[in-house]
Each structure stands twice: as C-alpha cells, then as structure tokens.
Amino acid sequence: MAIHATPLDDSTVSELETRFRGELLTPGTAEFNEARTIWNGMIDRQPALIAQCAGVADIISAVRFATEHDLPISVKGGGHNIAGRAVEDNALMIDLSPMNSVRVDPEAKTARVEPGVVLNELDHETQAFGLATPVGYNSTTGIAGLTLGGGWGWLSRRYGLTVDNLLSVDVVTADGELVHASEDENEDLFWGTRGGGGNFGVVTSFEFQLHEVGPEVLSGPIVHPFEDAEMMLKEHRRLAAEAPNEVAVWFVIRHAPPLPFIPKEWHGKKVLILAAFYGGEMAEGEKILQPWRDIGDPIADAVGPHPYAGWQQAFDGLAPAGSRHYWKSHNFLEMTDGMIETFVEFGETIPTELTEIACAQLGGAINQKPVDSTAYPHRDAEFTMVLHTQWEDPERDEECIAWAREMHEAMTPHATGGVYANFVPEKDGDQQAAYRENYGRMVEVKTKWDPENVFQLNHNVKPTA
Ligand SMILES: Cc1cc2nc3c(=O)[nH]c(=O)nc-3n(C[C@H](O)[C@H](O)[C@H](O)COP(=O)(O)OP(=O)(O)OC[C@H]3O[C@@H](n4cnc5c(N)ncnc54)[C@H](O)[C@@H]3O)c2cc1C
C-alpha cells in the first residue's frame, strides 16, 4: 500500500521557488503522479516534492534546499533502476528528465550529455555522425544511472564499459558546489563515479569518447526450440570462447513473442534465442557469425544488416514500462556444464510469458582494464545472467519473486559472487558483492565527498563516522 507523503507547507516550497527555474511538483497533481511513476510497475512511492530541474543552477538549489530542510534526496535519471531508487516516500526527488541535450563534437569524437538523456536520444545524436559509445540494450534506459553503475552493451567487448569511455563529469556535491572531475582533476571523485552509482553527488554532465560504428551493423536473433537448449548452449560456449571482440552473442530463454519473423505456430511456445551482433566490417562479420547460424535447426534466423540505432531499440518492446519486475543477476567466469543444466532446468519452470532468462557475453575489452582502474570491479566476468522476471498481475508477486530467488540461488555455485550494482532489485543490496576489491576505496571517497551521507538513496556506501 502506498504511503501518503507528508506535504511540505506552501511557504517552505515557495522558498525553493524563488531560486528555481524548472517545475516544482507537489503531491496530488496529475503531473506529480506522472513524474513519480518509474519504469518498474512494482514501485509506488510518494515523494514530498519533485524538483524538475531545468539546469545546473536548479540542481544546486535543490541539493541545498534538501539539506537545509533535512529532506532525503532521490535522483531520477531515466527511472529504470529495478529497485526504484529514483523515488522515495517523503523525499525530495531531483528529477533530471527535462535535461536532455547532447552535444557531439564529430572532429574530437566526443559527446557532452545531460543527465536526463535516455539511450535512444544519445544514439540518435551520435549516429548522425556515424559515431557511438557502448551503452545498454534497452533504449529507454537513462544514460545517468547506467553509466554511474558501469554500463555494458553490444559494443562493450570491443570498446569497454560505458565508464571506460567516460572522459569527465560535472558533479553537484553534497554541499551544493559544482566540481569537474576527470583523470587529471578530482581523480578520486572521477574514479568513484565510474561504477559507484550516485553515492558522491548529482552528475550534471557526462563527457564521452565516441567511436565509429555503423550506421549499419550485422545483427539479429536466431530462434530455436527450447528442447535444443542444452546442445545450443554447449555449441555457443565453444564458439564464444574464440570470438573476437567485435562479436557479442547473448542468449535468452523465454516464450516466443508474436513477432513477424517468428512463424505463428511458435508464438507463445518456449524457445531459446541467440541474439547475435558484430560491430565491425560487414563481410568479415558474415564469416564470423556464420558458425552460430549453422548450429542446429533454427525456427527463424533474422541476422542481417540493421541500422545500429534500430538494433539498440530492437528489444524495447519486451521490457515495457509499467510491468511488474524483479530482476536478479550473476556474473560468471565461464559457462560450466552445471550452469547450462541450471539454465535448462529453470527454463522448464519460467513462471510467465513475459519472463526471460537472459545471458550476455561480456569479457573482451571490459576485462583488459585493471580491477582498480574504476570503481566498477567485475573485470573478470565473461558472462552475466539477468533474470528478467516480469508479470502483470499483483497477485503473482510472491510466486514470481520466489522463482527468481530460487533460480538465482541455484546458480550461485557457478557464479563469481560479484553482482552488478545496476541489477540489484533490493533497496539495501550487498555492497561487498557489488564493489568487491574496490569497496575500501569507495568508503574513502565517500567519506571525503559526502561525509554526512546526503546521497544515500542509491546502492549506498556508508562514510566512516
Ligand atoms: C529494461 C532494462 C534494460 C537494461 N539493460 C541494461 C544493459 O544492457 N546494460 C547495463 O549496463 N544496464 C542495463 N540495465 C540496468 C540499468 O543500467 C540500471 O537500471 C540503471 O540504474 C538505469 O539508469 P536510469 O538513469 O534509467 O535509472 P534511475 O532509476 O533514474 O537511476 C538509477 C540510480 O542512479 C542514480 N542517478 C540517476 N541519475 C543520477 C545523476 N545524474 N547523478 C547521480 N545519481 C544519479 C539514482 O539516484 C538511482 O540511484 C537495464 C535496465 C532495464 C530496466
């Protein structure tokens, strides 16, 4: 049941109004309800006030106002965090969604990106110049939360994580000051923002390195009957072990969606889908992806040249905003037989038609950087499993969450024990598992930049007293 917000009195709100250019939304209006609604339909929280920032000055005003009035601060970028950390009961929500400009410098191959940008907006602007930086596979995700947690996608085996392509940030700190951070300036803060989430301040601008990509890439899904899953995954394991960094092949076990390239008789039946991507030269890609296309007897094979920006949106429809979601994740050093057996075992019991057992291929350039080069520590993972448990009926909450936890537990013996902070579904996740060897330095950086833990509605690292 939703908690009702303790409203701030009008005179307190007007105090902020005098130093604010964007919109201030108070409980009870349609605009407020729209702004507090985030991607995961499980999350129904009532902030005390929503500050829709028009620019950096508004963020500074909002941070100072919140600390003066002892209001917890939540920060909303794209609102895709599974645990719903962008919104909290009785907190001040700093909503960055109006700040969505992207400035590309085609000569330098860099982009300056505001924190309300979502991935399809970034791809749209960079692809106008045949450029891109590695980001996630769902284009409605926010660049801010994705980057701050690490960020990986189809281009990551070739060009590294999103944070590996981050050149600098501007940050509003806990005392309401704007600072710049890069490898040469406030290096500790820059280190922390590359994987440490929103722990250190509100990032107001991201500067990214871009690379020449597309505009067409070789990509597409290859669909097989679920009955062939074990054989398919063993073959995939063999091919993935030798794949060059331009390749990323992910797999998904789910019920076949009613998409036009899948024969009608298969719609709603369980399938294993290989999603194949080659980010380099097309003719070379044809040769390199062919062995995956030759395995078994596919129901459908839609691999071909696709616009990169279109491929980045290809899976959006499978994880729509508003469904109920509980996602769990694991990282793996390799695909063992036990892991494959567990994928197949739980593939049998997938609880809903919308649920997916997904496994992305990582490694490549991601793992070529030292663990302590950024706060993101999982530089050993070759594969990552994401259980996209998704359903619509609230009556099924308990059953679906229990299924995800059971499968997650069954996979634990095969996994590294590290967990990507961006895929933690609980409000209070396991910080050691998320930050691993880098946890100690995270605490030091937190203690220096946010000693009072002003920014705690995130995968929170506590400062030392
Ligand atoms: C459908 C879907 C697909 C996904 N696919 C991928 C994927 O392919 N690869 C991948 O790496 N991840 C993926 N993710 C995970 C995604 O990276 C995280 O959910 C991320 O937190 C989303 O960022 P956001 O800005 O949309 O979220 P929000 O919920 O708005 O923010 C997430 C967290 O970041 C903090 N935050 C947001 N903006 C700022 C800011 N400017 N300054 C400081 N703190 C801030 C928030 O307070 C919150 O704690 C996916 C998630 C979903 C739902």
The ligand as an ORCA input file, in Angstrom:
! r2SCAN-3c Opt
* xyz 0 1
  C      14.922     -2.810    -19.444
  C      16.291     -2.606    -18.862
  C      17.407     -2.982    -19.578
  C      18.684     -2.773    -19.050
  N      19.770     -3.127    -19.791
  C      21.000     -2.849    -19.337
  C      22.143     -3.126    -20.130
  O      22.049     -3.632    -21.248
  N      23.355     -2.811    -19.638
  C      23.506     -2.239    -18.413
  O      24.648     -1.949    -18.043
  N      22.449     -1.982    -17.620
  C      21.208     -2.268    -18.057
  N      20.123     -2.004    -17.268
  C      20.326     -1.542    -15.894
  C      20.403     -0.038    -15.859
  O      21.742      0.328    -16.152
  C      20.030      0.461    -14.456
  O      18.690      0.139    -14.206
  C      20.254      1.953    -14.279
  O      20.165      2.238    -12.906
  C      19.235      2.777    -15.028
  O      19.559      4.130    -15.022
  P      18.389      5.228    -15.042
  O      19.033      6.574    -15.108
  O      17.379      4.875    -16.052
  O      17.743      4.953    -13.634
  P      17.280      5.810    -12.381
  O      16.358      4.888    -11.674
  O      16.784      7.139    -12.767
  O      18.616      5.988    -11.570
  C      19.354      4.891    -11.102
  C      20.234      5.269     -9.926
  O      21.180      6.241    -10.349
  C      21.054      7.430     -9.583
  N      21.176      8.561    -10.506
  C      20.483      8.748    -11.659
  N      20.921      9.859    -12.259
  C      21.896     10.385    -11.487
  C      22.737     11.520    -11.586
  N      22.689     12.347    -12.620
  N      23.633     11.755    -10.603
  C      23.717     10.928     -9.533
  N      22.943      9.828     -9.382
  C      22.051      9.567    -10.353
  C      19.665      7.349     -8.986
  O      19.571      8.060     -7.800
  C      19.498      5.889     -8.755
  O      20.114      5.526     -7.556
  C      18.831     -2.203    -17.762
  C      17.716     -1.870    -17.024
  C      16.455     -2.050    -17.562
  C      15.254     -1.694    -16.755
*
